[in-house]
Amino acid sequence: MFRKTTSNQVDKPTLWQEIYNRWEDQINFLSIKITAILINYPRAIYTVMITSILISLVCFFYFPKIPQQNTPLTSASMINSVSSSIGSIASSAGAAKEILELQSILENIVNKDSLTQQDSMMVLYVFERMHQIENSIIKPKIPDSLTHK
């Protein structure tokens, strides 16, 4: 019913095939060396393996993880934290909108052929306002309910 789509393109080798083709001599050399070590020293390898298992068991049983003491969250504190987060998102969006408006004012002033004293005062005001917005974003007022004392 349906025909299988075919193509005349030759399949490209995969990444692993390319790596193997490039490093084939080194890979074969390492595999021969590793095989020789495994065949010649089975007891040493076995003791290293058992020793590492025993060390991990000792560490597991004698160095237990100390559980952290978590304070239970009340629904009121969660609601306060969510509402303050939403408020900070809204204030950041408002600040971004105001910065975009200030940038458009600066672009209009810069595109003028000649500047007046009023334009200079407007540029100073825009930069001061941007600085105020930046400081209000950098140092947000965190409610006391969210600080851990």
C-alpha positions as CSV (number, residue, x, y, z in Angstrom):
1,M,0.0,0.0,0.0
2,F,2.7,2.5,1.0
3,R,6.1,2.6,-0.8
4,K,9.2,2.8,1.2
5,T,11.2,6.0,0.4
6,T,14.7,5.3,-0.8
7,S,17.6,7.5,-1.7
8,N,20.7,7.1,-3.7
9,Q,22.8,8.8,-1.1
10,V,25.5,6.8,0.7
11,D,25.0,6.5,4.4
12,K,27.4,8.7,6.3
13,P,29.3,7.0,9.1
14,T,28.3,7.8,12.7
15,L,30.3,9.9,15.1
16,W,31.6,6.8,16.9
17,Q,32.6,5.2,13.6
18,E,34.6,8.3,12.7
19,I,36.3,8.4,16.1
20,Y,37.1,4.7,15.9
21,N,38.5,5.1,12.3
22,R,40.7,8.0,13.4
23,W,42.0,6.4,16.6
24,E,41.9,2.7,15.6
25,D,45.6,2.0,16.2
26,Q,45.6,3.6,19.7
27,I,42.3,1.9,20.6
28,N,43.6,-1.6,19.6
29,F,46.9,-0.9,21.4
30,L,45.0,0.0,24.6
31,S,42.7,-3.0,24.4
32,I,45.6,-5.4,24.0
33,K,47.4,-3.8,27.0
34,I,44.3,-3.9,29.2
35,T,43.5,-7.5,28.2
36,A,47.1,-8.5,29.0
37,I,46.9,-6.8,32.4
38,L,43.6,-8.5,33.2
39,I,44.9,-11.9,32.2
40,N,48.3,-11.6,34.0
41,Y,47.1,-10.1,37.3
42,P,43.7,-11.4,38.2
43,R,44.3,-11.6,42.0
44,A,45.5,-8.1,42.3
45,I,42.5,-6.8,40.3
46,Y,40.1,-8.9,42.4
47,T,41.6,-7.6,45.7
48,V,41.4,-4.0,44.4
49,M,37.8,-4.5,43.5
50,I,36.9,-6.1,46.9
51,T,38.8,-3.4,48.8
52,S,37.0,-0.6,47.0
53,I,33.6,-2.3,47.7
54,L,34.5,-2.6,51.4
55,I,35.7,1.0,51.6
56,S,32.4,2.2,50.1
57,L,30.4,0.1,52.6
58,V,32.4,1.4,55.6
59,C,31.9,5.0,54.4
60,F,28.2,4.3,53.9
61,F,27.6,2.9,57.4
62,Y,30.1,5.0,59.5
63,F,29.6,8.4,57.8
64,P,25.9,8.8,57.6
65,K,24.4,11.9,56.1
66,I,23.2,14.3,58.7
67,P,19.6,15.3,57.9
68,Q,18.9,19.0,57.6
69,Q,16.3,20.4,59.9
70,N,13.6,21.9,57.8
71,T,11.1,24.3,59.3
72,P,7.6,23.5,58.1
73,L,6.1,26.1,55.9
74,T,2.7,27.5,56.8
75,S,0.2,28.3,54.1
76,A,0.3,32.0,55.2
77,S,4.0,32.3,54.6
78,M,3.7,30.5,51.2
79,I,0.9,32.9,50.2
80,N,3.0,35.8,51.3
81,S,6.0,34.6,49.4
82,V,4.0,33.9,46.2
83,S,2.3,37.3,46.3
84,S,5.6,39.1,46.9
85,S,7.1,37.2,44.0
86,I,4.2,38.2,41.7
87,G,4.5,41.8,43.0
88,S,8.3,41.8,42.2
89,I,7.6,40.5,38.7
90,A,5.0,43.2,38.1
91,S,7.3,45.9,39.4
92,S,10.1,44.6,37.1
93,A,7.8,44.6,34.1
94,G,6.8,48.2,35.0
95,A,10.4,49.2,35.3
96,A,11.3,47.6,32.0
97,K,8.4,49.5,30.3
98,E,9.6,52.8,31.9
99,I,13.2,52.2,30.8
100,L,12.0,51.6,27.2
101,E,10.0,54.8,27.3
102,L,13.1,56.7,28.6
103,Q,15.3,55.2,25.9
104,S,12.9,56.3,23.2
105,I,13.0,59.8,24.7
106,L,16.8,59.7,24.5
107,E,16.7,58.5,20.9
108,N,14.5,61.4,19.9
109,I,16.8,63.9,21.6
110,V,19.9,62.4,20.0
111,N,18.4,62.4,16.6
112,K,17.8,66.2,16.8
113,D,20.2,68.4,14.8
114,S,20.7,70.9,17.6
115,L,20.1,70.6,21.3
116,T,18.6,73.3,23.6
117,Q,19.1,73.7,27.3
118,Q,15.7,72.1,27.8
119,D,17.0,69.0,25.9
120,S,20.0,68.9,28.2
121,M,17.9,69.0,31.3
122,M,15.7,66.2,29.9
123,V,18.7,64.0,29.3
124,L,19.9,64.6,32.8
125,Y,16.4,63.8,34.1
126,V,16.3,60.6,32.0
127,F,19.7,59.4,33.3
128,E,18.8,60.1,36.9
129,R,15.5,58.3,36.5
130,M,17.3,55.3,35.0
131,H,19.7,55.3,37.9
132,Q,16.8,55.3,40.3
133,I,15.1,52.4,38.5
134,E,18.3,50.5,38.5
135,N,18.8,51.0,42.3
136,S,15.2,49.9,43.0
137,I,15.7,46.7,41.0
138,I,19.1,45.9,42.5
139,K,18.0,46.6,46.1
140,P,14.5,45.3,46.4
141,K,12.6,45.7,49.6
142,I,12.2,42.2,51.1
143,P,9.3,41.7,53.5
144,D,10.2,40.6,57.0
145,S,8.1,37.4,56.6
146,L,10.6,36.1,54.0
147,T,13.9,36.8,55.9
148,H,15.1,33.9,57.9
149,K,16.3,34.9,61.3
